[in-house]
Amino acid sequence: MINAAERKRMQRQRDKEAGITTITLRLDSQEMAMLLEGCAERRIARQPYDVTEYLIGLIRQDNKLLCKQLADLRKSSCGKCGDTLPGDPRGCCMQGDSACWQTSGYKRLMLSTL
């Protein structure tokens, strides 16, 4: 018979082989309330999403948005160096110049905390 510790070890091994990562998240009471509200309000008249399902959905939704934003940006180039936007991910040598897209344009990709 397999004990609880052995079952847990086997589960961790299966997760590792499947490329699954466990993340610990620290939320204050207000953030937790917002999370639970989102889980419930996004599934009106049904069982609320569980927290993991909801967070995975948000990650996937944001990734779709990011891919669309990047595709739109790639249709343009920087007014200073001419690189296709958003430019070098390590930073442009012209960054800081007001004509360089990376000086302030990067804000278009930032998450909104409204």
N, C-alpha and C positions, 0 to 999 in steps of 0.2 A: 504494500500500500504506500502511495506517495503522500508525504506530509505537505503542509501548507508552504513551507520554505522552499521545498523542491519544486512545487507547482509554480511558485513565483519566479524561481530561477529559470525554469523552462519557458515561462511566458516572456521574461526579459530577453531570453535567447531568440525566441520566435520574433519578437519585436525588432531586435537588432538585425536579424536576417532579412526582415521585411523593410528595413530602412525607417522604422518608426522612431521618432524622438519624443520623449516626454519633456514637457515644459512646465515649470512652476511659475505661477503668476501671482503677484501681490497686488491686491486691490483695496482701496479704502472703502468704507461703507457706502459712500455715494456712488462710486464706480460699480460696486457690486449690485446696487439697486438698479443702476442704468442697464447693466448686463442682463439681469433677470427680467427687467421690463422689456428689453429687446427680444429676449427669448419668448416671452409671452405674446407681445403685441405683433410680432411678425408671423404668428400662427393663430390668429383670432379664430375662435370656435373649434380649436383643435388642441391637442396636448402641446404645451410649449416645447420649443427646441430644448434639448439638453445643452448645457453650456459648451461642451466640446463641439457639438454639431453646429451651434450658432457661430462660434469663433472660426471654425473651419470655413463656414459659408462666407463670413466676412472677409477672410483672407483670400478666398477664391474670387469673390466679387471685386475686391480691390485690385487683384492681379489682372483681371480683365480690363478694368479701367486704366491701370498703369500701361498695359500693352497698347491700348488705344491711344492714350496720351503720347506715348513714345513714338508710335507710328505717325501721328499727326506732326510731332516736332521734327521728325526725320525728313519732312518735306521742305524744311527751311534750313538756313545756315546762319552762323554767327556773323553779325555785322562787323566784327573786329578781325577775327582770324579766318573766317570763311568756312570753318569746320561745320559739318552736318550736325545739327542739334541732336541731343543735348551736349555734344562735345565729349572730350576725353573724361571718362569717369574718375580719373585720378586728379582732375583739375586742369584747367587751361592756363598756359603761361601768361595769358592776357587778363586772367581773372583779377578783378579789382578796377579795371578800366571801365568806365561807364558804358562804352560801346560793346563790351564783351557780354554775351548772353549769360554766361555763368555768374556774372556779378550780381544780377538780380532775377534773371529769368528762371533760375532753378526753383524759385518759389512757386512756380506753376505746377511743379510735381510734388510739392510738400502736402502732407495730410492736413486737412482743415480741421480745426478743433472748435468750430463754431458751436 
